[in-house]
Amino acid sequence: MTLKALSARLNDNFSKFISTVGFIGYIPFAPGTFGTLAGLVVMVILRPALPLHIALSVFSIITGVISSTHAERLFNKKDPSYVVIDEFAGYIVSLLFLPLSWGYMVAAFFLFRIFDIIKPPPLRKLEYSLKGGFGIMADDIGAAVYTNLLLQAWRLISA
């Protein structure tokens, strides 16, 4: 194997590792839910302060766009079910500017999954109108925004 071929293979495997969130996306049932659960675990363990939470959100979105674009070519399929970096990133974004308490984290988990599954307008359109990793990530970031807005409203009402 040439150095160039080895480099390409490593790049492909790294892209699969990132886009499937450590190969979680290969779980044969509900891979998106498990990708979201990985985000929940990361948030429970890290409980990041706001600057780190923002950095983690931006980093996960950027790596998600790049790795899922590459993964789409590798799997030769638009938005392959193995790719769950979008759910992982979306969940992390859904908690921005919220208290990282168990209540908010669990509520965000369920609300995010609901919004991601039903894809209320215009999320479904975003998914199909954008190409590559942007399309894969856009509907999940939109679901995260819907989740966050609902939880922010709850926070204001219950204060």
N, C-alpha and C positions, 0 to 999 in steps of 0.2 A: 504494500500500500504506500502510495506516495505521500509526502508531507502535505500536499494540497488536499488530497482525498481525506487524509486523517483529520485535517483542520475542518473541512466541510462536515465530516461526520460528527466531530465534537460539537460544532456549532449547531447542527441539527438536534443532537441529543440534549444540549443545553437549552435550546429553545423549547423542546418538548417538556423538559423538566420544569421550566419556568411557567409555560402556558398551562400545564396540567397541575400546577402547584404541587410539585414534588410527586407527580404521578397519581395524585388523588383523583384526577379526572378519568382515570381508567377504571374506577369503581363502577361495576356494571349497572347499578341502579342509583338514580338521583345524584349524579355527579355534581350538578350545580349546588345542591343542598350541602354536599360535603365540602365543596369549595368555599361556600359561605361559612360553614362550620369551622373551617381552617382559619378564616378571618376572625371569627369569634374567639378561637383559642389564642391567636396572636394578640388580640386586644385584651383578653383576660390576663395573659402573662405579662405583656408590656405595660398596660395602663399608661400609655404615653402622655406626657405633658403636651399641650397644644402645639408648640413648634415642631416637636417630633411627630405628632399625629399628622400635621399638615405635610411634613416632608415624606412620611410614609405613604400618605395618600397620593401625592404627586409622583413619587417613585413607583408605586404600584400601577398607576395609570400609564405612565410612560413605558415601563417594562411590559405591561399588558398589551399595549398597542404594538410594540415591536415584536414581542414573542408570539402573539396571536396572529399577526400578519404572516410571520414565517411559518407558524404551525398550520395555517390555512393552506399554504402551498404544500407543506409536507404531507398533510392528510388528504390533499386534493379534494377539499370539501369546504363550502362556505359555512362558517361558524360551527366547526365540529364540536360534538358534545363533550369530547375529551378536554377541550379548552375551558378551564374554570377560573383562570386568572381574572376574568371579568367579574365573576361573583365575589371572589376574594377582595378585589379592589373596591367593588361597589359597596360591600359591607363596611369596609374601613371608612369610606367616604360618607356613608350614611350616619356615622357617629360624630362627624366633625362638629365642634362647638357645642357638644352635649356632655352632660356629666357621664363619666364612664362607670356608672353603677350597674349592678346586675339587672335591675328593672329596665333601664334604657337599652342595655346590650341585648337582652332577650327580646324586648319589644322590637328593636331594630332588626334582629334576625328574622322574626316572623313577618314583619311588614315588608322588609326588603324582598324576601322570598315571594310574597304575594304580588308585589308590584312587578318583580322580575318575571313571574309566570304569566300574569294576565296582560302585561305590557299595555297599560292605558295610553291613550293618545298623548303625545305623538311618538311614544317610545318605539312602537312596532315599525313606524315609518323610518325612524332614525336608523334602526338596525339594518334595514334593507336599502336605504338610500346612500349610505356611506360604505365605502369599500374597505376590505381588509380588516386590520385590527381596529381601525376607527369605528367601523360598523359593529364589530364584536363588542367593543367596550361601551359604545354610546348608550345603548338601551339600559345597560346595567348602571352606568353613572346617572342616567335619568331616573332609574328606579331608586337609586341612593338619594337623589335630590328630593323626590317625592316622600321617601321615608323620613328624611331629615326634616323637611318642612312640617310634616304631620307631628313628629315628635317635638319640634320646637313650639308648635301651637299648643300641644299638650302641656309642655313645660310652662308656657305663659299662663294658660288657664289654671293650672294646678298650683301656681306660685302664690 
